[in-house]
Amino acid sequence: MPKTYYFIGVKGTGMGPLAQILHDQGNIVIGSDIDAYTYTQAPLEAAGIKILSFQSENVDKYREAIFVRGNAFSDEQVEVARALALGVTMMTYPEAVQEQIMQTTSIAVAGAHGKTSTTGLLAHVLKNIAPTSYLIGDGTGRGVPNSQFFVAEADEYRRHFKDYAPDYAILTNIDFDHPDYFKNIEDVTNAFSDFANHVKKAIFAWGDDAHLRALRPKATVYYYGTSPENDDFVAENIHKSTQGSHFNVTFRGETLGEFSVPLFGQHSILNALAVIAVAYMEKVDLDLIREYLMTYQGVKRRFSEKQIADITVIDDYAHHPTEIDATLDAARQKYPNKQIIAIFQPHTYSRVIAYKDEFAKSLEAADKVYLANIFGSARESVGAVTSAEIGAEISKFGGIIEEENMSLLMPYENAVMVFMGAGDIEKYEFAYEKLLGQLRTDLQ
């Protein structure tokens, strides 16, 4: 029997995919959010999911629905407050995800970095082999009746993943991030430990991460990486090219064969290795895994590329030093003979304060670096640090860019422009692309 769901904050990167899943399963789904356009709303509109503006009257109108409350909203938010006052049926986003996890063989992907890319890759491989529902943190979701698998991104922020109980989990890494919530690396590790203790069958963890090695969950742990001495699933004989990455895989000494991915950077090999490990343990045909790894096109805002005349523009969500390292490493592999220009927008003052020196060190891997001003948040609209302070530590710093004036970026020819950030870096990217298109047209 179809149900009616009302999503408070339906454009969220997790809420949107979950709404799509429930819609695909034959339910009626309505949602509300801010009026400003976000990249996550296009799939909702394509599915015919109605998106309303936040108003307390919406709750009265749909009071018989099951309300799903986004993680970002406090009890004082206009619709949440009205829902609480009326006593409607309401669940949190993690509770709604756990309902999906319980229904089939589930794999949750968690980690400080790389979880969206790994979730997307795993979902792509499995959906081409067996009925698979998935929830990816780039705003993409799909619900399939009678799914064999459910693949879900699991977010550690504010311990949102703490009550998930999947059959399997991939743990890509543990790192100190979200300093507005977590106290230190021990606090982050404890959150991952709590999550890992709920996994039922097995965990696949990156073997080079000491914090992951320190976990002692109830489920069996298989380590993946590049060390035959210490890892269960091993990638070896690695060859990187401008077409992608190629490597052999062994499992505890048993050869599983050669695999390739049309992806770049060392992290992409590790992500693929985790996917191979999960699929192998579920007895998925290895030849099918090989085939569909090679057809993967990536997820939104993770090394997304476009070509404008002689310029390659890369858009990436990287907002932590480790993620910047990975993105610039990937750019170097794919474009070894071109200038790599980094344009980075720091995200939240607390993160910049925690990682100012590390940001500068990571960005030095580019040939030239430009910064946008810090993107704050509702909790941090101002702070005691600036982007210029990061720039002062970068030997290749070119200046602060402004949306209204992108002239600093215009002299480059036949270069790779890497826009990175989790705020509104896309507005700078769009302004640059518009100006670049006009300039290149004028020169023809």
SULZIHU-V785591 format. One record per backbone hydrogen bond with DSSP energy under -1.0 kcal/mol. CO is the residue of the C=O (numbers start at 0). NH is the residue of the N-H. Records with the same first field share a line. If there is no record, write none. Layout:
CO = NH ; NH
This chain:
2 = 27
3 = 65
4 = 29
5 = 67
6 = 31
7 = 69
8 = 11
11 = 15
13 = 17
14 = 18
15 = 19
16 = 20
17 = 21
18 = 22
19 = 23
20 = 24
21 = 26
22 = 25
27 = 4
29 = 6
30 = 51
31 = 8 ; 9
37 = 40
40 = 44
41 = 45
42 = 46
43 = 48
44 = 47
49 = 30
51 = 32
54 = 57
55 = 59
56 = 60
57 = 61
59 = 62
61 = 64
65 = 5
66 = 90
67 = 7
68 = 92
69 = 72
73 = 76
76 = 80
77 = 81
78 = 82
79 = 83
80 = 84
81 = 85
82 = 86 ; 87
88 = 66
90 = 68
91 = 95
92 = 96
93 = 97
94 = 98
95 = 99
96 = 100
97 = 101
99 = 102
104 = 149
105 = 167
106 = 151
107 = 169
108 = 153
109 = 171
113 = 117
114 = 118
115 = 119
116 = 120
117 = 121
118 = 122
119 = 123
120 = 124
121 = 125
122 = 126
123 = 127
125 = 128 ; 129
130 = 147 ; 148
132 = 150
133 = 141
134 = 152
135 = 138
139 = 135
141 = 133
147 = 104
148 = 132
149 = 106
150 = 134
151 = 108
155 = 158
156 = 159
158 = 161
160 = 163
165 = 199
166 = 200 ; 201
167 = 107
168 = 203
169 = 109
170 = 205
172 = 111
177 = 180 ; 181
183 = 187
184 = 188
185 = 189
186 = 190
187 = 191
188 = 192
189 = 193
190 = 194
191 = 195
192 = 196
194 = 197
195 = 198
200 = 219
201 = 168
202 = 221
203 = 170
204 = 223
205 = 208
208 = 212
209 = 213
211 = 214
219 = 202
221 = 204
222 = 231 ; 232
223 = 206
224 = 234
226 = 230
231 = 251
232 = 224
233 = 249
235 = 247
238 = 245
243 = 240
244 = 260
245 = 238
246 = 258
247 = 235
248 = 255
249 = 233
250 = 253
253 = 250
256 = 248
258 = 246
260 = 244 ; 262
265 = 269
266 = 270
267 = 271
268 = 272
269 = 273
270 = 274
271 = 275
272 = 276
273 = 277
274 = 278
275 = 279
276 = 280
277 = 281
278 = 283
279 = 282
284 = 288
285 = 289
286 = 290
287 = 291
288 = 292
289 = 293
292 = 295
298 = 301
300 = 316
303 = 314
305 = 312
307 = 310
310 = 307
311 = 416
312 = 305
313 = 418
314 = 303
315 = 420
319 = 323
320 = 324
321 = 325
322 = 326
323 = 327
324 = 328
325 = 329
326 = 330
327 = 331
328 = 332
329 = 333
330 = 334
334 = 337
338 = 415
339 = 366 ; 367
340 = 417
341 = 369
342 = 419
343 = 371
345 = 374
347 = 351
348 = 352
349 = 353
350 = 354
351 = 355
354 = 358
355 = 359
356 = 360
357 = 361
358 = 362
361 = 364
362 = 365
367 = 341
368 = 397
369 = 343
370 = 400
374 = 347
379 = 376
386 = 390
387 = 391
389 = 392
390 = 393
393 = 396
395 = 368
398 = 370
401 = 404
404 = 401
405 = 408
406 = 409
414 = 311
415 = 340
416 = 313
417 = 342
418 = 315
419 = 344
423 = 426
424 = 428
425 = 429
426 = 430
427 = 431
428 = 432
429 = 433
430 = 434
431 = 435
432 = 436
433 = 437
434 = 438
435 = 439
436 = 440
437 = 441
438 = 442
